């Protein structure tokens, strides 16, 4: 925290901006009218709280300028302009990352699976544990920078820190496999159910990877392509786009491999991992089921791996076949050039 000017003879500190994540993967948020609930589909700023130090604990002020409050009867709201006893909470650490939030009534804040926020009289269990994350928050998974995603991932404590690709993509590939993607007709071509895709996208953007894909591998495959397509900088960086297409058209394998080695390390790793993963679908017995051969895979994935830098729609359409031609060529090789 940063020190600010003294006031009334005491020293105050600048409040910290935090997000409070429940055990269900949802975030504690406040609406403009003071209702408090846990969800993921509201304005992102509604999930941000100012954490103020208080003499007996901490107070949380919503993005709408009102303090979180536990009323005498136990109702949880965020409509108080000032903080008093009912607006002060005690944080009790549980393990290395989780925290329980104790109200002035000496009962624990609890979030139910449907998003309701209540007090729990029976002591802290799973629903009464939270992750209180401070700024800077994790970059978004969809639409983020690949380099930033990987840099943050490598600072984490779990097994994801050693992964060469974003954890989200590993989770999506695993879901595709487990939901029968290798035996499903039209995999990577048939679109998923948009309400499921949207929900899982929201969850992953808030670092929640225990997702429900609705038992449909097309949902996971759609998100797989979406993750790649929405990266801030394409997997094949724009500065190499024109040369990439030229070398692909020339079938210049040596030139292509040399060019890829000039990509940022994270982009090299992700490109070759993606090519290797898609190649698992390009065996005869799988193609018989999916009806997705090398040419079809190249066509549907090229737009996710590279992006025409020209804003002209006609130019972009005309580039589609050249992009697919390059990905088709690349799908015939391994990283070692074999």
C-alpha positions in Angstrom: 0.0 0.0 0.0 1.0 3.6 -0.6 1.1 6.2 2.1 -1.1 9.2 1.6 -1.4 12.6 3.4 -2.1 12.5 7.1 -5.6 13.4 8.2 -6.8 14.4 11.7 -3.4 13.3 13.2 -3.5 9.7 11.9 -2.0 7.9 9.0 -4.2 6.3 6.4 -3.4 4.0 3.6 -4.6 3.9 0.1 -7.2 1.0 -0.3 -6.2 -2.0 -2.3 -8.4 -3.1 -5.2 -9.4 -6.8 -4.8 -11.6 -9.5 -6.4 -13.2 -12.1 -4.2 -13.5 -15.5 -5.8 -15.8 -18.2 -4.3 -15.2 -21.9 -4.2 -17.6 -22.2 -7.1 -15.3 -20.1 -9.3 -17.7 -17.1 -9.3 -16.9 -13.6 -8.2 -18.5 -11.6 -5.4 -20.1 -8.5 -7.0 -22.5 -5.7 -6.1 -25.2 -4.1 -8.3 -25.8 -0.4 -8.5 -28.9 -0.8 -6.2 -26.8 -2.6 -3.5 -27.6 -6.2 -4.1 -24.8 -8.6 -3.5 -24.4 -11.9 -5.5 -21.7 -14.1 -6.9 -21.6 -14.5 -10.7 -19.4 -13.9 -13.8 -21.6 -12.3 -16.3 -21.9 -8.7 -15.0 -19.8 -5.6 -15.8 -16.3 -6.6 -14.8 -16.0 -3.5 -12.6 -18.9 -4.7 -10.4 -16.6 -7.5 -9.1 -13.9 -5.1 -7.9 -13.8 -3.9 -4.3 -11.7 -1.4 -2.4 -10.3 -3.1 0.6 -10.0 -0.5 3.4 -8.1 -1.1 6.7 -10.2 -0.7 9.8 -9.3 -0.9 13.5 -11.0 -4.3 13.9 -10.6 -5.7 10.4 -11.3 -4.6 6.9 -14.1 -3.0 5.0 -15.0 -3.6 1.3 -16.4 -0.7 -0.8 -18.0 -1.6 -4.1 -17.4 0.0 -7.5 -20.6 2.0 -6.8 -19.1 3.7 -3.8 -21.0 1.7 -1.1 -19.7 -0.5 1.7 -20.4 -4.2 2.0 -22.6 -4.7 5.0 -23.9 -7.6 7.1 -27.1 -6.4 8.8 -28.1 -7.5 12.3 -30.5 -10.1 10.8 -27.7 -11.5 8.6 -28.7 -10.0 5.2 -25.7 -9.1 3.1 -26.0 -5.9 1.1 -23.7 -3.2 -0.3 -25.6 0.1 0.2 -23.9 1.9 3.1 -22.2 5.3 2.4 -20.1 5.0 5.5 -18.6 2.2 7.5 -19.4 1.2 11.1 -19.3 -2.1 12.9 -21.7 -3.9 10.5 -19.4 -2.9 7.6 -16.2 -4.4 9.1 -15.1 -8.0 8.4 -12.2 -10.1 9.7 -10.1 -12.1 7.2 -9.0 -15.5 8.4 -6.3 -17.2 6.2 -6.9 -20.9 5.3 -3.8 -22.4 3.7 -1.7 -20.5 1.3 -4.3 -18.9 -0.9 -7.7 -19.2 0.6 -9.4 -17.0 3.2 -12.5 -17.0 5.3 -14.5 -13.8 5.9 -15.9 -13.4 9.4 -18.8 -10.9 9.9 -19.4 -8.7 13.0 -21.9 -11.4 14.1 -18.9 -13.8 14.3 -20.4 -15.9 11.5 -18.9 -16.7 8.2 -19.7 -15.2 4.8 -20.9 -18.0 2.6 -21.7 -18.2 -1.2 -24.2 -20.8 -2.3 -23.9 -22.6 -5.6 -26.6 -20.4 -7.2 -24.8 -17.2 -6.3 -26.7 -16.2 -3.1 -24.5 -14.6 -0.4 -25.5 -15.5 3.2 -24.0 -16.0 6.6 -23.2 -19.6 7.7 -23.6 -20.4 11.4 -21.7 -23.7 11.3 -18.1 -22.7 10.8 -16.0 -22.5 7.6 -16.5 -25.2 5.0 -15.9 -25.1 1.2 -18.6 -22.5 0.6 -17.1 -20.2 3.2 -13.6 -20.1 1.6 -12.5 -17.5 -0.9 -9.5 -16.3 -2.9 -9.0 -12.6 -2.4 -6.9 -11.5 -5.3 -5.2 -8.1 -5.4 -4.3 -5.9 -8.4 -2.8 -6.4 -10.8 -5.3 -9.0 -11.8 -4.5 -11.9 -14.1 -4.7 -11.0 -17.8 -7.8 -12.3 -19.7 -7.4 -15.8 -21.1 -9.4 -15.0 -24.2 -8.1 -11.9 -26.1 -5.0 -11.7 -24.0 -1.3 -11.5 -24.9 0.2 -15.0 -25.2 3.5 -13.7 -23.8 1.8 -12.1 -20.8 -0.3 -15.3 -20.2 2.8 -17.5 -20.2 4.8 -15.1 -18.0 2.1 -15.1 -15.4 1.6 -18.9 -15.6 5.2 -19.5 -14.9 5.0 -17.6 -11.6 2.2 -19.9 -10.2 2.9 -22.6 -7.7 1.1 -25.5 -9.4 2.0 -27.9 -12.3 0.8 -25.3 -14.8 4.0 -23.3 -14.1 6.0 -25.8 -16.1 3.6 -26.1 -19.1 4.9 -24.8 -22.4 1.4 -23.8 -23.5 -1.4 -21.9 -21.8 -3.2 -24.0 -19.2 -6.6 -23.1 -20.7 -5.6 -24.7 -24.1 -4.4 -27.8 -22.3 -7.8 -28.0 -20.5 -9.7 -27.6 -23.8 -7.7 -30.3 -25.6 -8.2 -32.7 -22.7 -12.0 -32.0 -22.8 -12.1 -32.6 -26.6 -10.3 -35.9 -26.1 -12.4 -37.1 -23.1 -15.7 -36.1 -24.9 -14.9 -38.2 -27.9 -13.6 -35.6 -30.3 -11.5 -38.2 -32.2 -14.7 -40.1 -33.1 -17.1 -37.2 -33.7 -18.0 -36.2 -37.2 -17.2 -32.6 -38.0 -14.8 -31.9 -35.0 -13.4 -28.4 -35.3 -15.9 -27.7 -38.1 -19.3 -28.0 -36.3 -19.9 -25.0 -34.1 -20.6 -25.4 -30.4 -23.7 -24.2 -28.4 -23.1 -20.5 -27.9 -24.6 -20.3 -24.4 -22.2 -22.9 -23.2 -19.3 -21.4 -25.1 -20.0 -18.0 -23.6 -20.3 -19.4 -20.1 -17.1 -21.3 -20.2 -15.3 -18.4 -21.8 -16.4 -16.2 -18.8 -15.2 -18.8 -16.4 -11.8 -19.2 -18.0 -11.3 -15.5 -18.1 -11.6 -15.6 -14.4 -9.1 -18.4 -14.0 -11.7 -21.1 -13.4 -10.9 -24.2 -15.3 -13.2 -26.8 -13.8 -15.7 -26.2 -16.6 -18.9 -27.9 -17.7 -18.8 -28.4 -21.5 -22.4 -29.8 -21.5 -21.1 -33.2 -22.6 -20.4 -31.8 -26.1 -16.9 -32.0 -27.6 -18.0 -29.3 -30.2 -18.2 -26.8 -27.3 -14.6 -27.5 -26.3 -13.4 -27.5 -29.9 -15.1 -24.1 -30.6 -13.4 -22.7 -27.5 -10.1 -24.2 -28.6 -10.3 -22.3 -31.9 -11.6 -19.2 -30.2 -8.7 -19.1 -27.8 -6.2 -19.1 -30.6 -8.1 -16.7 -32.8 -8.6 -14.1 -30.1 -5.0 -13.9 -29.0 -3.9 -10.2 -29.1 -1.0 -11.2 -31.4 -1.7 -14.2 -33.6 0.1 -17.5 -33.1 2.0 -16.7 -36.3 2.9 -13.1 -35.6 1.8 -10.5 -38.1 5.3 -9.3 -38.9 6.0 -12.8 -40.4 2.7 -13.1 -42.2 3.7 -12.2 -45.7 6.9 -14.2 -45.7 5.1 -17.2 -44.2 2.6 -17.3 -47.0 5.3 -17.0 -49.6 7.4 -19.8 -48.2 4.3 -22.0 -47.8 3.4 -21.4 -51.5 7.0 -22.3 -52.5 6.9 -25.4 -50.3 10.1 -24.2 -48.8 10.4 -26.3 -45.7 13.9 -25.2 -44.8 12.9 -21.5 -45.0 9.7 -22.1 -43.0 11.6 -23.8 -40.2 14.2 -21.1 -40.1 11.4 -18.4 -40.0 9.5 -20.1 -37.2 12.7 -20.0 -35.1 12.5 -16.2 -35.3 9.1 -16.2 -33.6 8.9 -15.2 -29.9 9.5 -18.4 -27.8 5.9 -18.6 -26.6 4.6 -18.4 -30.2 7.0 -21.2 -31.4 5.9 -23.5 -28.6 2.2 -22.9 -29.1 2.4 -23.3 -32.9 4.2 -26.6 -32.8 2.1 -27.9 -29.9 -1.1 -27.1 -31.9 0.3 -28.7 -35.1 1.3 -31.8 -33.1 -2.2 -32.0 -31.4 -4.1 -31.7 -34.6 -2.0 -34.4 -36.2 -3.5 -36.9 -33.7 -6.7 -36.4 -35.7 -5.0 -37.1 -39.0 -4.9 -40.9 -38.9 -7.1 -43.0 -41.2 -9.3 -44.6 -38.5 -10.0 -41.1 -37.0 -10.7 -39.4 -40.3 -13.2 -42.2 -41.1 -15.2 -41.0 -38.1 -14.7 -37.3 -38.2 -14.7 -36.7 -41.9 -12.0 -34.1 -41.2 -8.9 -34.8 -43.3 -5.7 -32.8 -43.5 -7.2 -30.4 -46.0 -10.3 -29.8 -44.0 -8.4 -29.3 -40.8 -6.1 -26.8 -42.5 -9.0 -24.8 -43.7 -10.9 -24.5 -40.4 -7.8 -23.9 -38.3 -5.8 -21.5 -40.5 -8.0 -18.5 -39.4 -7.2 -19.3 -35.8 -3.4 -19.5 -36.2 -2.8 -16.6 -38.5 -4.5 -13.3 -39.2 -4.4 -11.2 -42.4 -3.1 -7.8 -41.2 -4.9 -6.0 -44.1 -8.2 -4.5 -42.9 -9.8 -4.8 -46.3 -12.4 -7.6 -46.3 -11.8 -8.6 -49.9 -8.1 -9.0 -49.2 -8.9 -11.1 -46.1 -11.2 -13.4 -48.1 -8.6 -13.8 -50.9 -5.9 -14.7 -48.3 -8.0 -17.6 -46.9 -6.8 -20.1 -49.4 -3.1 -19.1 -49.0 -3.4 -19.4 -45.2 -5.0 -22.8 -45.5 -2.3 -23.9 -48.0 0.4 -22.9 -45.5 -1.2 -24.8 -42.5 -1.8 -27.8 -44.8 1.9 -27.9 -45.6 2.9 -27.5 -41.9 0.6 -30.3 -40.9 2.9 -32.6 -42.9 5.9 -32.0 -40.6 7.0 -32.4 -37.0 9.0 -29.8 -35.1 12.1 -31.7 -36.0 11.4 -31.3 -39.7 10.5 -34.9 -40.4 
